[in-house]
Amino acid sequence: MACATLAEQEVQFYKQNGYALHKKQLFSQEKMAELSGIFEEQWELVGRKLNSELDTPHFRDERLLKFLLSDEVLDLVEPLIGPNIGLWSSHFICKEPLVGKQTPWHEDSAYWNGRLSSFDKIVTVWLAIDRSTKENGCMRVIPGTHTDGFSEYEEVDGSQNIFSTEIKKVDHEKAVYFELEPGECSVHDSRIIHGAAANTSEFRRCGYTMRYFSTDAKVYEEKNQNHKIWLARGKDLAGNPFIKV
């Protein structure tokens, strides 16, 4: 299966808007079935708890590196951040039917502030394991907000939200919803404002986020204790503490 990549028009759209939808199958049917099986195992291991339990699952299960370091994913990422690519993190995100909490409006980069030297070339690939729709709380973004700098946050009710803080004054009317079939994916800039409504439907919504950065950013070891990063492709430009592949 030839690796899919983004057309020049899609790359320009991403740079302007901070996201793009890739409505094609990222992996072969067999590979996607294998990844879904790993997720189901991990989900059982943590007693089907909410997604905070499933951060950096590749630290515990190195079978996931087959997907995270694959040409299918890296060929999608390279046009967006360049040929020198570090694997920053991954995350299974699952919202159970009827009880999946809201993901408040946030920027990924705000949670990593101080951990890297720059955030302008970090991309998240959000791969749908289940169908992701408006009804079951698909991801949504505010286009173009990736160039606005860090936002101001306020506290929100932790019983209703996955995080305890949310960006103030977000214009919900501008939101674009990422509806995806299983095996399709989206890509978004780490600085874009995004979130997801609660899952009030009867259908589970699960995705796998795969996060990458250009290696000209420096990852500060003292601020990233017990956090492992891999050199996924190309060269290390900033002297990072990579696990070489």
KEKE-3310 file (N, C-alpha, C; in steps of 0.2 Angstrom, whole numbers, plus 5000, padded with zeros to 4 digits):
npx = (5004:5004:5010:5000:5000:5000:4993:5000:4991:4983:4993:4996:4984:4983:4994:4989:4977:4979:4975:4971:4960:4962:4954:4956:4961:4973:4981:4984:4970:4973:4983:4977:4967:4976:4981:4969:4966:4977:4973:4961:4966:4974:4964:4956:4966:4967:4955:4945:4945:4944:4952:4964:4971:4978:4988:5004:5005:5014:5025:5023:5020:5028:5025:5017:5026:5028:5018:5019:5031:5030:5031:5019:5013:5023:5026:5015:5017:5029:5028:5023:5030:5044:5059:5066:5062:5055:5047:5036:5025:5011:4994:4980:4963:4948:4930:4917:4901:4887:4893:4905:4916:4917:4929:4938:4940:4956:4974:4986:4999:5000:5000:5012:5021:5036:5043:5048:5059:5052:5036:5031:5032:5025:5015:5000:4993:4977:4970:4956:4949:4936:4921:4920:4909:4899:4889:4894:4904:4915:4931:4934:4939:4945:4948:4963:4968:4981:4991:4990:4997:4999:4984:4972:4967:4954:4946:4937:4923:4928:4921:4914:4922:4937:4949:4954:4954:4950:4950:4947:4933:4930:4925:4912:4904:4913:4918:4925:4920:4927:4923:4925:4928:4932:4949:4952:4960:4965:4975:4983:4990:5000:4997:4984:4967:4957:4944:4932:4915:4905:4901:4886:4880:4875:4886:4903:4918:4933:4950:4967:4980:4995:5010:5021:5037:5048:5065:5073:5069:5072:5071:5069:5078:5078:5065:5058:5057:5058:5051:5050:5058:5059:5069:5062:5064:5076:5088:5095:5094:5095:5102:5095:5088:5087:5080:5087:5082)
npy = (4994:5011:5025:5038:5055:5073:5084:5099:5109:5106:5107:5120:5125:5119:5127:5139:5138:5130:5116:5101:5089:5072:5062:5048:5031:5028:5018:5000:4988:4977:4982:4992:4985:4978:4988:4993:4982:4982:4994:4990:4980:4988:4997:4988:4984:4996:4996:5002:5015:5034:5044:5049:5039:5033:5040:5042:5028:5020:5020:5009:4999:4993:4989:4998:5007:5003:5008:5022:5026:5023:5024:5027:5037:5046:5051:5059:5068:5075:5085:5095:5099:5097:5087:5082:5074:5071:5060:5065:5062:5050:5045:5037:5041:5040:5041:5035:5029:5040:5044:5050:5063:5081:5088:5102:5118:5121:5123:5112:5115:5124:5115:5110:5120:5127:5115:5113:5121:5128:5129:5130:5120:5108:5094:5086:5070:5064:5050:5041:5028:5023:5027:5045:5058:5072:5069:5060:5067:5072:5079:5097:5112:5129:5138:5145:5150:5146:5155:5164:5165:5160:5157:5164:5156:5149:5142:5126:5115:5100:5088:5088:5089:5084:5091:5103:5116:5129:5138:5155:5165:5159:5159:5150:5149:5149:5136:5121:5105:5089:5076:5059:5044:5027:5024:5035:5051:5067:5081:5092:5108:5111:5122:5127:5132:5120:5107:5096:5091:5083:5065:5061:5052:5035:5028:5023:5034:5033:5038:5038:5048:5054:5062:5074:5083:5095:5093:5104:5110:5111:5099:5101:5092:5092:5097:5086:5074:5056:5056:5050:5052:5049:5048:5050:5052:5057:5070:5074:5090:5099:5094:5084:5072:5059:5043:5033:5026)
npz = (5000:4995:5003:5009:5007:5010:4998:4990:4991:5002:5012:5012:5016:5029:5035:5035:5042:5053:5054:5046:5037:5034:5024:5021:5022:5034:5038:5032:5031:5039:5047:5054:5061:5070:5078:5084:5091:5101:5107:5113:5122:5131:5136:5143:5153:5161:5167:5160:5162:5161:5149:5154:5160:5149:5144:5134:5130:5123:5130:5138:5130:5118:5105:5099:5093:5080:5073:5077:5072:5058:5040:5034:5043:5045:5033:5031:5040:5037:5026:5034:5045:5041:5037:5048:5061:5077:5088:5099:5108:5113:5114:5119:5117:5124:5124:5133:5129:5133:5145:5143:5146:5143:5133:5137:5129:5123:5121:5115:5117:5128:5139:5138:5140:5143:5142:5130:5118:5107:5099:5086:5076:5079:5077:5078:5075:5073:5074:5070:5079:5082:5074:5072:5077:5077:5086:5095:5101:5093:5089:5089:5081:5082:5068:5062:5075:5079:5078:5087:5100:5117:5126:5138:5153:5163:5178:5177:5180:5186:5187:5176:5165:5156:5158:5171:5168:5156:5141:5141:5134:5120:5104:5099:5088:5077:5076:5069:5065:5067:5059:5057:5049:5055:5054:5047:5048:5056:5056:5067:5072:5086:5093:5091:5095:5102:5106:5113:5113:5126:5126:5122:5116:5111:5106:5107:5107:5101:5099:5092:5097:5089:5091:5085:5083:5076:5075:5077:5088:5105:5118:5134:5146:5160:5163:5158:5165:5165:5153:5137:5121:5104:5090:5075:5061:5050:5056:5072:5077:5088:5098:5106:5119:5113:5110:5100:5084)
capx = (5000:5008:5009:4997:5003:4996:4994:5002:4985:4982:4999:4995:4978:4986:4998:4984:4971:4981:4973:4969:4957:4964:4949:4959:4964:4980:4985:4980:4965:4976:4987:4972:4964:4981:4981:4963:4967:4981:4970:4956:4970:4976:4958:4955:4971:4966:4948:4940:4944:4944:4958:4970:4975:4980:4994:5010:5004:5019:5030:5022:5019:5032:5021:5014:5031:5027:5013:5021:5037:5029:5031:5012:5012:5029:5025:5010:5019:5035:5026:5020:5036:5050:5061:5069:5055:5055:5041:5035:5020:5005:4988:4973:4958:4941:4924:4912:4894:4883:4897:4912:4916:4919:4936:4937:4944:4963:4980:4991:5006:4999:5001:5019:5025:5042:5046:5052:5061:5047:5030:5028:5032:5023:5009:4996:4989:4972:4968:4950:4948:4929:4918:4920:4904:4896:4884:4898:4909:4921:4936:4932:4944:4944:4953:4968:4970:4987:4996:4988:5000:4996:4978:4971:4963:4950:4945:4930:4921:4932:4917:4911:4927:4943:4954:4951:4954:4947:4952:4942:4930:4930:4919:4910:4901:4918:4921:4924:4920:4931:4919:4930:4927:4937:4955:4954:4963:4965:4981:4982:4995:4999:4995:4977:4962:4952:4941:4926:4909:4904:4898:4879:4877:4876:4892:4909:4922:4940:4955:4974:4984:5002:5012:5028:5040:5054:5071:5076:5066:5076:5067:5073:5079:5076:5058:5054:5060:5054:5048:5055:5057:5062:5071:5058:5066:5081:5093:5093:5097:5096:5105:5090:5090:5083:5081:5088:5079)
capy = (5000:5017:5029:5044:5061:5079:5088:5105:5114:5104:5109:5127:5126:5118:5132:5145:5137:5126:5109:5098:5083:5067:5057:5042:5026:5029:5011:4995:4985:4973:4986:4996:4980:4977:4994:4993:4977:4985:4999:4986:4977:4993:4999:4983:4984:5001:4995:5006:5022:5039:5044:5051:5033:5030:5044:5038:5020:5017:5018:5003:4994:4995:4987:5004:5010:5000:5013:5029:5027:5021:5028:5030:5043:5051:5054:5063:5074:5078:5091:5100:5101:5096:5080:5080:5073:5068:5057:5068:5058:5048:5046:5035:5046:5037:5043:5030:5031:5043:5046:5053:5070:5086:5091:5109:5122:5121:5122:5107:5118:5127:5110:5108:5126:5127:5109:5113:5128:5131:5126:5132:5115:5102:5092:5080:5066:5061:5044:5038:5020:5022:5033:5051:5062:5077:5066:5057:5071:5073:5085:5103:5117:5136:5139:5151:5152:5143:5160:5169:5165:5157:5160:5165:5150:5149:5135:5124:5109:5094:5082:5088:5091:5080:5095:5107:5123:5130:5145:5160:5168:5156:5160:5143:5149:5148:5129:5116:5098:5084:5070:5055:5036:5023:5023:5041:5055:5074:5084:5099:5112:5110:5129:5128:5131:5115:5104:5091:5091:5077:5060:5060:5047:5028:5025:5025:5037:5032:5040:5038:5054:5053:5069:5074:5089:5096:5092:5110:5112:5108:5096:5102:5086:5094:5098:5081:5068:5050:5057:5047:5054:5045:5051:5046:5052:5063:5071:5078:5097:5103:5090:5081:5066:5054:5036:5032:5020)
capz = (5000:4995:5009:5007:5009:5009:4992:4992:4993:5009:5016:5012:5020:5036:5037:5036:5047:5058:5054:5039:5037:5029:5024:5018:5026:5035:5038:5029:5035:5044:5052:5058:5066:5075:5082:5087:5096:5106:5111:5118:5128:5136:5139:5149:5158:5166:5170:5156:5165:5156:5145:5157:5161:5143:5141:5132:5130:5119:5135:5141:5125:5112:5099:5096:5089:5073:5070:5078:5068:5052:5034:5033:5047:5045:5026:5032:5045:5035:5023:5038:5050:5038:5037:5054:5065:5083:5091:5106:5113:5110:5119:5117:5120:5123:5127:5133:5127:5138:5151:5141:5148:5138:5133:5137:5124:5126:5116:5118:5118:5134:5144:5137:5140:5147:5141:5123:5116:5103:5097:5080:5072:5082:5074:5081:5070:5077:5070:5072:5080:5081:5070:5076:5074:5081:5091:5100:5104:5089:5090:5085:5082:5080:5063:5062:5081:5080:5077:5092:5106:5123:5128:5145:5155:5169:5181:5176:5184:5185:5186:5169:5160:5156:5162:5176:5166:5149:5138:5141:5128:5114:5099:5097:5081:5072:5077:5064:5068:5063:5058:5054:5049:5057:5050:5044:5053:5056:5058:5069:5075:5094:5096:5089:5101:5101:5112:5111:5118:5130:5122:5125:5111:5113:5103:5110:5102:5103:5094:5094:5095:5088:5091:5082:5083:5072:5079:5078:5095:5110:5123:5140:5150:5167:5163:5155:5168:5164:5147:5132:5115:5099:5083:5070:5054:5049:5060:5078:5075:5094:5104:5110:5122:5109:5110:5092:5081)
cpx = (5004:5005:5006:5000:4998:4998:4996:4997:4983:4987:4998:4989:4979:4990:4994:4979:4973:4979:4972:4965:4960:4959:4951:4961:4971:4984:4981:4975:4968:4980:4982:4969:4969:4981:4975:4963:4971:4977:4965:4960:4971:4970:4956:4959:4970:4958:4943:4939:4945:4952:4965:4975:4979:4985:5000:5010:5010:5025:5030:5022:5022:5030:5019:5019:5031:5023:5016:5027:5036:5029:5024:5011:5017:5028:5020:5012:5025:5033:5024:5026:5043:5053:5064:5064:5057:5048:5041:5031:5015:5000:4982:4968:4951:4936:4919:4905:4891:4887:4903:4911:4918:4926:4936:4941:4951:4968:4984:4997:5006:5001:5009:5024:5031:5046:5050:5054:5056:5042:5027:5028:5031:5016:5006:4992:4984:4969:4961:4950:4941:4927:4918:4915:4902:4892:4888:4904:4916:4925:4933:4938:4942:4949:4957:4970:4978:4993:4995:4992:4996:4989:4977:4966:4959:4948:4938:4929:4924:4927:4914:4916:4933:4949:4950:4951:4952:4949:4946:4939:4932:4924:4917:4907:4906:4921:4920:4925:4923:4928:4924:4927:4933:4943:4957:4957:4963:4973:4980:4989:4994:4997:4987:4972:4957:4949:4936:4921:4909:4900:4891:4876:4877:4882:4898:4913:4929:4945:4962:4978:4992:5005:5020:5031:5046:5060:5075:5074:5070:5071:5072:5073:5076:5069:5054:5057:5055:5050:5052:5053:5061:5064:5068:5061:5071:5086:5091:5097:5098:5099:5100:5091:5086:5085:5081:5085:5083)
cpy = (5006:5021:5036:5050:5067:5082:5095:5110:5112:5107:5117:5129:5125:5124:5138:5144:5133:5119:5107:5091:5078:5061:5051:5038:5027:5023:5006:4992:4981:4976:4989:4991:4978:4982:4994:4988:4979:4990:4995:4983:4982:4996:4994:4983:4990:5001:5000:5013:5027:5040:5046:5045:5031:5035:5040:5031:5017:5016:5011:4997:4996:4993:4993:5008:5008:5005:5020:5030:5025:5026:5031:5037:5048:5054:5059:5070:5078:5084:5097:5103:5100:5089:5078:5080:5069:5066:5061:5064:5055:5047:5042:5039:5042:5040:5038:5033:5034:5046:5050:5060:5074:5087:5098:5112:5123:5122:5117:5110:5121:5122:5108:5115:5125:5120:5108:5120:5132:5127:5126:5126:5108:5100:5086:5076:5063:5056:5041:5030:5019:5028:5039:5056:5067:5075:5063:5060:5072:5079:5091:5108:5124:5138:5145:5153:5150:5149:5165:5169:5161:5161:5161:5159:5152:5142:5133:5117:5103:5088:5082:5088:5086:5084:5100:5115:5123:5137:5149:5163:5165:5157:5153:5143:5148:5140:5125:5110:5093:5077:5065:5047:5033:5022:5030:5046:5063:5075:5091:5102:5112:5117:5131:5127:5125:5111:5099:5092:5084:5072:5059:5055:5040:5024:5028:5029:5037:5035:5039:5044:5052:5060:5069:5082:5089:5096:5098:5113:5108:5106:5097:5096:5087:5095:5092:5074:5062:5051:5054:5050:5050:5049:5047:5046:5058:5063:5075:5085:5101:5099:5087:5074:5060:5047:5035:5026:5018)
cpz = (5000:5000:5006:5010:5008:5002:4995:4994:5000:5014:5017:5017:5028:5039:5039:5041:5053:5059:5046:5041:5032:5029:5020:5023:5027:5035:5034:5034:5041:5049:5057:5063:5071:5080:5086:5093:5102:5110:5116:5123:5133:5139:5145:5154:5164:5168:5166:5159:5159:5154:5148:5159:5155:5140:5139:5133:5127:5124:5138:5136:5119:5105:5095:5092:5082:5070:5071:5073:5060:5046:5033:5037:5046:5038:5026:5036:5041:5031:5028:5043:5047:5039:5043:5060:5071:5085:5098:5111:5109:5115:5116:5121:5118:5127:5127:5131:5134:5143:5149:5142:5142:5139:5132:5131:5127:5120:5119:5120:5125:5140:5143:5138:5145:5146:5135:5122:5111:5101:5090:5075:5076:5079:5078:5075:5075:5073:5074:5073:5079:5076:5075:5073:5079:5087:5097:5103:5100:5091:5086:5086:5080:5075:5064:5069:5083:5080:5083:5099:5111:5125:5136:5147:5162:5171:5178:5180:5182:5184:5179:5163:5161:5160:5166:5174:5158:5147:5139:5135:5121:5110:5096:5090:5076:5072:5071:5067:5064:5063:5054:5054:5052:5052:5046:5049:5051:5058:5061:5073:5083:5097:5095:5095:5098:5107:5109:5116:5121:5125:5125:5120:5114:5110:5106:5105:5105:5097:5097:5092:5094:5087:5089:5082:5078:5077:5080:5085:5100:5116:5129:5145:5157:5168:5160:5158:5167:5157:5141:5125:5110:5093:5078:5063:5054:5054:5066:5077:5082:5099:5109:5113:5119:5111:5102:5090:5074)
residu = (MET:ALA:CYS:ALA:THR:LEU:ALA:GLU:GLN:GLU:VAL:GLN:PHE:TYR:LYS:GLN:ASN:GLY:TYR:ALA:LEU:HIS:LYS:LYS:GLN:LEU:PHE:SER:GLN:GLU:LYS:MET:ALA:GLU:LEU:SER:GLY:ILE:PHE:GLU:GLU:GLN:TRP:GLU:LEU:VAL:GLY:ARG:LYS:LEU:ASN:SER:GLU:LEU:ASP:THR:PRO:HIS:PHE:ARG:ASP:GLU:ARG:LEU:LEU:LYS:PHE:LEU:LEU:SER:ASP:GLU:VAL:LEU:ASP:LEU:VAL:GLU:PRO:LEU:ILE:GLY:PRO:ASN:ILE:GLY:LEU:TRP:SER:SER:HIS:PHE:ILE:CYS:LYS:GLU:PRO:LEU:VAL:GLY:LYS:GLN:THR:PRO:TRP:HIS:GLU:ASP:SER:ALA:TYR:TRP:ASN:GLY:ARG:LEU:SER:SER:PHE:ASP:LYS:ILE:VAL:THR:VAL:TRP:LEU:ALA:ILE:ASP:ARG:SER:THR:LYS:GLU:ASN:GLY:CYS:MET:ARG:VAL:ILE:PRO:GLY:THR:HIS:THR:ASP:GLY:PHE:SER:GLU:TYR:GLU:GLU:VAL:ASP:GLY:SER:GLN:ASN:ILE:PHE:SER:THR:GLU:ILE:LYS:LYS:VAL:ASP:HIS:GLU:LYS:ALA:VAL:TYR:PHE:GLU:LEU:GLU:PRO:GLY:GLU:CYS:SER:VAL:HIS:ASP:SER:ARG:ILE:ILE:HIS:GLY:ALA:ALA:ALA:ASN:THR:SER:GLU:PHE:ARG:ARG:CYS:GLY:TYR:THR:MET:ARG:TYR:PHE:SER:THR:ASP:ALA:LYS:VAL:TYR:GLU:GLU:LYS:ASN:GLN:ASN:HIS:LYS:ILE:TRP:LEU:ALA:ARG:GLY:LYS:ASP:LEU:ALA:GLY:ASN:PRO:PHE:ILE:LYS:VAL)
# end
